[in-house]
């Protein structure tokens, strides 16, 4: 089984980005707003598995 995508609700986007980018080595692929106004940041690892952070 291979994990292709996961969404993670976070309480602090800046601190979460620091953790996922600096410590886990994920790369920010895109940022945007969902239809209901929530912000998201799409992260990927080198194998192109993705994680989406939503505060």
N, C-alpha and C positions, 0 to 999 in steps of 0.2 A: 504494500500500500504506500502511496506517495501523497503527502499533503500538498495541495495545490493553492489553497486560499484559506484565510481565517480572518474574521473581523474581531477586533478587541476594543471594548469600551474602556476609556481611560479617564482618570479624574484630572490629570494635568498633562496637556499635550507636550509642552516644552521638556519636562523631565522625562516623559516617556520616549520622546524622540531621541534624547541624549542616550538613554539606556539602549534602545534598539539599534541606533546607528553606531554609537561609539563603542559600546561593549559587545553587542552581538554581530556587528559588521553588516547590517542591512543597509540598503541604499534607498533613498527617497526617489520614487518614480514619478509621482504626481501628487498634487494637492487640489482640493476643490470643495464645493458645497453640494450637499445632497438636496433633493427636492424640498424637504421639510426644513432646510436651513442649517442642518448640522454640518460641521467641517469634517473633512476626512483627509488623511495622508496615506497614500499607498506606498508600501515598502516592499522590496524584493531582495532575496538573497542571490547568490551566484547561480543557483540551480533554477532560478525564475519562479520559486515558490513565493507567494505573496502574503502580506499581512496588511490589514487596514486598521488604522488607529482612529477612533472616533471619541472626542471628549464629550 
